[in-house]
């Protein structure tokens, strides 16, 4: 399902270069993204039934790419929820701040790569949904 995404979220097509040897996707912060890349991390080896995320960020922007396999991203702006299936390494989900997100339905070989606009900061996380909803109203 790819209904209209919440404000601050969009799917972006990444430029694929390659030839008979294979494909390559390069991503440059502040050129291909609206932010400098301060942190990169991967989520992998998830087990069946796993749900990850279950939080929002006060200020962090992220680009999420399924570099292998697939998963479902649920995006919630406090008003509505939308699900997006990530299954193409040439398509990234640009996700702004104040979006509650959950990842589920991971394929066995799923590898998510996340490019973030800031280093890890626990104070930026909103881990309680009721708190998120209250903050999303303001």
C-alpha positions as CSV (number, residue, x, y, z in Angstrom):
1,X,0.0,0.0,0.0
2,X,1.4,3.4,-0.9
3,X,-1.4,5.9,-0.1
4,X,-0.3,9.5,0.2
5,X,2.5,9.6,2.7
6,X,2.5,11.9,5.8
7,X,4.0,15.3,5.4
8,X,7.8,15.0,5.8
9,X,7.8,11.6,4.2
10,X,8.4,10.7,0.5
11,X,9.8,7.9,-1.6
12,X,12.8,8.9,-3.6
13,X,14.2,7.1,-6.6
14,X,18.0,6.6,-6.3
15,X,20.2,6.8,-9.4
16,X,21.4,3.3,-10.4
17,X,24.6,3.0,-12.4
18,X,26.0,-0.2,-13.7
19,X,26.8,-2.5,-16.6
20,X,27.2,-6.2,-17.2
21,X,29.3,-6.5,-13.9
22,X,26.4,-5.3,-11.7
23,X,24.7,-2.2,-10.3
24,X,25.9,0.6,-8.0
25,X,23.9,3.2,-6.1
26,X,25.8,6.1,-4.6
27,X,24.1,8.5,-2.1
28,X,25.7,11.8,-1.2
29,X,24.5,13.8,1.7
30,X,23.4,17.4,1.0
31,X,23.4,16.4,-2.7
32,X,21.0,13.5,-3.0
33,X,19.5,14.2,0.5
34,X,18.2,17.3,2.2
35,X,20.7,16.7,5.1
36,X,24.3,15.8,5.8
37,X,24.8,12.2,6.7
38,X,26.0,12.0,10.4
39,X,25.2,8.3,11.1
40,X,24.7,5.1,9.1
41,X,23.3,1.9,10.6
42,X,21.8,-1.4,9.4
43,X,19.0,-3.6,10.7
44,X,19.3,-7.3,9.7
45,X,18.9,-10.8,11.0
46,X,15.4,-10.1,12.2
47,X,13.3,-13.1,13.2
48,X,9.8,-14.0,12.0
49,X,7.2,-11.8,13.7
50,X,9.7,-9.1,14.7
51,X,8.4,-5.5,14.9
52,X,11.1,-2.8,15.2
53,X,11.1,0.9,15.5
54,X,8.0,1.8,17.6
55,X,9.2,5.4,18.2
56,X,9.4,8.8,16.6
57,X,12.2,11.4,16.6
58,X,11.8,15.0,17.7
59,X,14.3,16.3,15.1
60,X,16.0,13.5,13.2
61,X,15.7,13.1,9.5
62,X,16.4,9.6,8.0
63,X,16.6,7.8,4.7
64,X,15.6,4.1,4.9
65,X,16.5,1.7,2.2
66,X,15.9,-2.1,1.9
67,X,19.3,-2.9,0.4
68,X,18.3,-6.6,0.4
69,X,14.9,-8.3,0.9
70,X,11.9,-6.4,2.0
71,X,9.9,-5.1,5.0
72,X,6.8,-3.0,5.7
73,X,7.1,0.5,7.1
74,X,4.1,1.9,9.0
75,X,4.2,5.7,9.2
76,X,2.0,7.7,11.6
77,X,1.9,11.5,11.7
78,X,-0.5,11.5,14.7
79,X,-3.6,11.8,12.4
80,X,-3.3,8.8,10.2
81,X,-1.3,5.7,9.5
82,X,0.1,4.6,6.1
83,X,2.0,1.5,5.2
84,X,4.8,1.3,2.6
85,X,6.5,-1.8,1.4
86,X,10.2,-1.3,0.9
87,X,11.6,-3.9,-1.5
88,X,13.8,-2.1,-4.0
89,X,17.3,-1.0,-3.2
90,X,16.8,1.9,-5.7
91,X,14.0,3.4,-3.7
92,X,14.5,5.1,-0.4
93,X,12.0,6.3,2.1
94,X,12.8,9.8,3.2
95,X,11.4,10.2,6.7
96,X,11.3,13.5,8.6
97,X,10.9,14.2,12.2
98,X,7.8,13.6,14.3
99,X,6.8,10.4,12.4
100,X,5.9,7.4,14.5
101,X,7.3,4.4,12.6
102,X,7.3,0.7,12.9
103,X,9.0,-1.9,10.7
104,X,7.5,-5.4,10.3
105,X,7.0,-8.3,7.8
106,X,10.7,-8.6,7.3
107,X,11.8,-11.1,4.6
108,X,14.4,-13.6,5.7
109,X,17.2,-11.8,3.9
110,X,16.1,-8.2,4.8
111,X,18.8,-5.7,5.3
112,X,17.7,-2.1,6.0
113,X,20.2,0.6,5.8
114,X,19.4,3.9,7.5
115,X,21.2,7.2,6.8
116,X,20.5,9.7,9.6
117,X,21.0,13.5,9.9
118,X,22.5,13.3,13.4
119,X,24.4,10.9,15.7
120,X,22.5,8.8,18.2
121,X,20.8,10.9,20.9
122,X,18.4,9.2,23.3
123,X,16.8,12.6,24.2
124,X,15.6,12.8,20.5
125,X,13.5,9.6,20.8
126,X,9.8,9.6,21.7
127,X,9.2,6.0,22.8
128,X,5.7,6.3,24.2
129,X,2.9,6.5,21.7
130,X,0.5,8.6,23.9
131,X,3.3,11.2,24.4
132,X,3.9,11.2,20.6
133,X,0.2,11.8,20.0
134,X,0.1,14.7,22.4
135,X,3.2,16.3,20.9
136,X,1.9,15.8,17.3
137,X,-1.1,17.9,18.1
138,X,1.0,20.9,19.0
